[in-house]
Amino acid sequence: MVHFDSRAYLACACGLLSALGCSLAQTNREDCTPQACREAFGLRSVCGDEGLCEISPAESRCSVSFPEDLLLRPEAYTDILVVGSLFDRSLATHRARENAIRLAFRGANDQNGLEGRRFGVIFCNIAKDAAFDPLDRTQAAVAMAGYLRDVYGVRAIIGPAASQDTLAVAEALRGDDVLVISPSATSPILTDLDPVPASDETPGLVWRTAPPDSLQGIAIAEDMRGRVPTTETSTRVAVVFETGPYGEFLADAFQRRFRDLGGMTTASSFETSAERDEAILRAVAGDERADEVLFVSSQTQDVIAFLRAVETNPSYDGVKLFVTDSAANFDVVDNTSPAILSRVRGTRQAPLDEEENFVFRLFLTAYSGAYGEDARQYSFVANAFDAAWLVAYGMAWAELRGGPSGPFGPGGSAIARGLRRTYSGQPVEIRASSWPDVLASFRAGVGVDVTGASSDLDFDPDTEEFRAPIEVWVVRDRQFEGVRRFSLQSP
């Protein structure tokens, strides 16, 4: 939990909504509410212990924003629609996802925002970093989610990236009407956080723009068995996986399918770096060592540690290596030798065909123009772009259809109802130039059927999730190249 100094910068009694003629004597302290404070005095205004509005101390983890001066000149953004973001800025992949979020909201603002109201984002860094505090990444994600909720009144958060972090944040925010949408949290356990079937009356507050891991586990198993010569009857695979919703569910989905296909598996889980290193050694120890090792972790640093351990361990000579979607980024490529990379296969959500899909091609062009990088170097960047636009769509539906709204945007449930209007109706491609058409449809009470930069985003109305093809990739000349594609319909 984030704690705030109740003595910080007394601004005025919150019962008085005009900064002109501020007077403590005219205040009914029982009227003090966070919403009243924000309506009166803007960003970072909270209701203090003494029943007065206070300006909360700045949080160093949340010092970056879009627009860039949002936190420096809050008086210039009194009617802004505020969104939160939770990513680990120590990783280039996560910084790229933040850039994609900026790109989306910049596009909406360039089209006059939501009837003149601009969108803003407060980016919170959830990296484990002693320069901030002693929190690990999950703890930092929960603390910063609470900060965004309590200090900025945020009701929509993009991120976190990992399933375990997303689960912790969603549980911490339960009952607070805050929508969480992750571009990359893929554990099936997240499906159970919301009522199924969902409905307009009870929409889910946990969304994602990535398919569940059950599909990825099946694709890995089928790829491995498909590479076994017909003269061999079995393959032994050692699975090394992190504890938690991502590793456990993906490893289980893989093992069940792989055994159905006639393969054999052993498994070792880890929670700490010491346990990880021991599990990596155990995978190739003994007379019946594995033919292939599947390493499953949502943490990029774990994947890098695994591949470095392989390089220095002769027992791994001739052993095939398989990793998952968390490894499909240049943080891994830049920290792994070419010799080891040449032995690696991995999976990820299959990217759209740039030649055939205009919205994906436009996204790549816009991202490259804005940031000088190829978004395909990093995982789930297009998914982050789509997540940001979906939040904008959800807010637009809520605002235009007269739903309840706070000083910096509608509540999470109202936004979620808007998200449910994005997969049935007039076809729309997610891009800045289509924003006015979306608003026109929403004003008329008509939904849209969106196609994103990451997928067609064809959500199931009961689970509010979607399926997408899974790609098996290899690294060639420092680039990720798809070699197989699986279109799976059931876990």
N, C-alpha and C positions, 0 to 999 in steps of 0.2 A: 504494500500500500504506500502511496506517495503522501507525505505529510507536508502541510503548508503552515507557515508561520502566521498565526492569526493577528499578529501586530503589524503585518507588512502594509505600509502605505495606505492608511485610511483615506478613502476617497470621499465618501458621503453616505448618508443614510439611504439605504436601498429603497425605502418607501417613496422617496422623492425621485421621480423619473426624469426631471430636468436638471442638468448640471448648472443651470442658471439659478442663483438664489439658494444655494445649498444651505440647509439649516438642520442641525441635529435636533433642535427643539421641535421641529415639525414632523419628526419621524415616529412611526409606529413600528418598533423593532420586531414585533411578531409578524409583520408583513414581509420580512426579508426572505427572499428566495433567490437561488442562483439565476433563474431566468430573469427575474426583475433586475438584478444587478447587471446582467449582460445587456439587457434592453436599455438600461440607463447609461452604462459606462463602457460597453463594448468588450472586446477580447480580454481574457485573463481577469475579469471582474468576478469575484465570488462573494458569497455571504459569509462573513467572519463570525467568530465565536461570540462577539459582542452584539450581534444583530445588525451590523453595519456592512456596507459594501467595501471590499478591500481589493486591491490589485495584488494578485498572487505572485510570488516570486517566480522568475523565469526558470524553466527547466532546461539544463544544458543539453540533455538528450534530444530535446524538441526545439532546437534553435534554427532549423531550416524550414523555409516555407515557400509556397507559390501562391500569389506573386511574391517576389523576393523581399519586398518591403512590408509584407503583411504584418509581421511581428514588430517591425520598427515603427510603423505609422498606423496603428490600429484605428485611429480616428478617421482615416481615409477609407475605411472598409466597414462602415457601420451596418451595411445591409448584405454583407457577403454570405454566401452559402459555404459553410466550413465542413471539410472532410478531413479525417485523420489517416495517417499512414504509419505502419510498423514494419520496418525492415532492418536488417543487419548491414550497416553501411561499411563494415570492414571487408565485405565481399563485393567485387566488381559486378557480379551478377545481380546482387540486390540493388546496387546503385543504378544499374541499367533499368531495373523495374521501376525505380523511382522516376527515372527520366521518362519512361513510357507514360506514367501517370501524369506528369507535367504536360507531356505532349497532348494527351487527351483533353485535359481541362483548359489548356491554352486554346485548343481548337474550338471548344464550346464558347469560351470568352470572346474569341475573335468573331463569333457569330452573334454577338450581343448577349451572351450568357442566357440566363433564364428570364426573359422579358426585362432585360436591363440589369438584373442581379448577377454579379460575377461569382464564379466558383473560386474557392481558395483551399489549399491543402497545407496541413501542418505535418511535416515529416519527422517522425521520432526514430532515433537510432537505437536499436535494441541489442547491439553487439555486446558481448561480454568484454568489458573494458574497465579496468581499475581506475582509469582517469575520470570516469563518471562516478562509479560506485562499485560495491562488491557483488552486484547481482549477476547471476548467469543469464543466458539469453531468454529463457522462458520466464524467469522472474522479472526481467526488464520489460518483456512484452506485456505482462499483466500489469505492472506498475504504470507503464506509459499509456496503456489503454484506460486505466483509471484516471490518469492525469488529463487525457484528452476529453474524457466524459465530464469530469468534475470542473475543470478550469475553462475549457472552451465550449462545453455543451455539445460536443461532437456526437452525432447520432449515426454516422456511417464511417467505418474504418476499413481501409484496404490493407490486407495483410492480416497476420504475419504469413511468412512463406511456408514454414514447416508445420506438419500436422499436429505435433505435440504442442507447439506454441499456440496454434490456432485453437486447439481444444482447451488449453488453459485460459486463454483470453475469453473464449465464448462462455465458459463456466463462470469466470469472474464477473462477466457483464450480465449474467442471466437475471432477468427481471428488470433491467434498466432500459429496455427499448432501444438498444444499440444494434445496428446491423453490422455484421462482420463478413467481408467477402475476400477470400484468399485466391490469388492467382495460381497457387501451386500446392496447397495442402490436399493430399490425395487419399488419405486414409479412409476406408469405408466406415470407420467408427463415427466420423463426423455426420454421416447420414442420420444417425440416431439422436442427434442433439435437438432436432425439431420434430414436431408431430408429423406422422405419415398416415394417411395422405394430408398434404398441406392444402390450404384453401385461402380464399380471400379473407375470410374471417380470422383464420389462424395461419398467416404466412410464416414461413421460416425466417429466422434471423441469422442463420449461418449459410452462406453461399460460397461457391467456388467456380472458377472458370477453367478447371482442369478435371479430367475424368478420374474416377476412383481407381485405386491400386489393384482391385480385384482383376481388372483387365490387363494391367501390366504384368502381374504375376503369371497369368495364363500365357501371355505372349512370350515371356522369358522361357517358360517350360517347353512350349512348342518349338521355339527356335533352337533350344539346346538339343531336343530329341530329333529335330529335323536334320541336324548336322552329324548325327551318329551313323556310321556306315551300316548298311543292312545286314552285314555279317556279324555285327555286335548286338548282343541282346540287352545290354544294360549299360548305364553310365552312372558313375558315382559323383555326386555334386555335394560339396560342403557349402553350407549357407552360414554366413557370418552376418548377424543383423543387430541393429541397435534395439534396445528395449523401448517400448512406447508404441503409439498407435501406427506410425508409419512403418517401422521395421517389422513389428510383429505381424501385422495384417498382410503386408506384402510377402513376407517369408512364408506365411501359412498358405496364402493363395498359390504361390509357386510350388510348394512341396506337395500340396494335394493334387494339383494337376500333373506334376512331374511323375509322381508315383503312379497315377492312373495310366500314364504313358509307358510304364515299365522301368522307370529309372529308380535309383536309390539315392537317398539323401542322409546327411548328418547335419546337425545344426548347433551353432553356438551363439549365444546372445551376449551383449556387452552393454554396460552403462557408463563406465569410466574409461579413460584412455588406457589405463593399465589392463583392464579387462579386454578392451579392444585388441591390444597388441598380443595378449595371450591367445585370444580366439583366432587371430590371424595365423599364429604359429601352429596351433592345434589343427587347423584345417588341412595341413599337409604333413602332419606327423604320423609316424607308424608305418607299418607295411602296406596297409590299405589306404593309401593317401588318395585324395580326390583327383578325378580327371579334370574337374573344373570347379572354380570357387566363385560363388555369387556373393558379392558384398553389398549389403543394404544399409544405408544410413542417409538421413535427411541432411546431415551436416557435411558440407563440402570439405572441411578440414579432415574429417574422418576418412573420406575417400582418398584424399591426397596422402594421408598417413598409410593407408592400405597399399597404395601403389608404390610408395617409397619402400615399404617393408618388403614387397615382392622383389624389388630390384636388388636388395641386399641379402636375400635368402636363397641359397642354391636349391633348397627343397622345392621351390616354386618353378624351377626350370621345367619347361614342357607342360606346365599346368595352364589351362585356359582361364581367362579372367572375364568376369561379367559384373557390370555395375548398373545402376538404375538412373532415373531421370535427374536426380540431384547432381550427377556427374557431368551432365551435358552442358558444360559451360567452360569458359576460358580460364577460370580460376584453376581448374584441374589441368587443362592443357599446359598452362604456363608453369606449373609446378611439378610436372611429370616428364621423365625422359622420353624421347621419341621411341626408344627401343621397347619400353613398357607400353606406351600408348598403342604401338602396333599390334599388341596382343589383346587389346581390350575390345569387348563388345558391350553395348549398353542399350537401354530402351528409353523412350520418351514419347510423349504425345506427338503423333506425326504432324509436322508442320504442313500448312497448306501449300499447294503448288503455286509458286510465284507467277508462273506464266499464265495459269488458268484463273487465278483468283485476284481480282482487281483490288479488293480492300486490303489484302495482305501485301500486295506489291506497293500500294500507296503508303501503307504503314512503314514498310522498309525504307521507302524513299524519304518520307517525312522524318523518320528517326535519324537516318544518315545525314540529312541536311541540317538537322537541329544539333546533333551531337557528334557527327564525324565518325560514327561507328556503324558496323553491321549488326543489327539486333539479333541476327541468327547466331552470333557468337555466344549468346547467353540463353539460358533456359527460362521459359515462361515469361519472356518480355512482352510478347504479343498478348499473352493472357492478362498481364497487368494492365495493358492498354485497354483491353476489352472490359476488365473489371471497373476501371475508372469511368468509362462511358456508361456502363450499366448503372453505376451509382448516379450519374447525371440523369439518365433516363428515369430512374426510380424517383429521384427528387422532383423531376419535372412533372411526372404524373401526379405525385402527391400535392404539389403546389397548385397545379392547374385544375385539379379536380376538387379543390376546396378542402383537402384534409387538414388536420391539426398541424400547426407548425410553430416551432420555437423561434427565437431571435436569429439563429444562424442556420435554419433549415428544419425540415419536417422530422418526425420521429422515425425510428428504425422500422417499425411495423408499416407505417405509411410508405416508406421507401420500398420495402419488400413487396407491398401490393403493386407498386409501380413496376418492379422487376417482373412480376407475373404478367405484365402487359407487353413483354418484349419477345414472346415466342409464339404469338398468334396474331395475325392481321396482315397489313400491307407489308410486303418485303422491303427491308431497309438495310443498306450496308452501313456499318459503323465507320463513319468519317465525318469530318467537320461540316462539309457541304450538305450533308443530309440532316443536320440538326434542326433547321427550320421546318423540314417536312415532318420530323418526329413530333415537334411541338404542335404543329397544325393538327396532326392525328390525335394527339392527346387532348387538345382543346375540344375536339369533336367527340371525345369519349371513346375513341377507337384505338386499339392496340396496334403494335407493329411486330413483324417477324424479322429479327435482326440476324445478320451474318457478320461475324466478327473477323478480326485479323488472326485469331488463333483457331477458330472453328465456326461451325454454323450456329453454335450456342442454342441448340434445339433442346431446351430443358423439358424434362418430364414434369408435368404439373403436380404430380403426387409427391415426388421426392425433391423437386426443384434442382435436379442434377441432370447431366447429359453424358452421353458416351461419345468417344472419338477414337479413330484408328490409332494404334500403337506402332511406332517405328523402331526397328532395331538399327542401331548406328555403329559405325566404326570411325576412327580418326585417320584421315589421310591428308598429308601436307598441312597439318594443324587445323583442318576443317572437319566438321562433322558431316558424314555422308551416310544417308539411309541405304540399307542393303536389303531389308525385308519390311513388309507392312502387314499388319494384322487388323482386320475389321471384325471385332468380336462383339457379339450381341448379348452375351450372358456371362455372369461370373462363374 
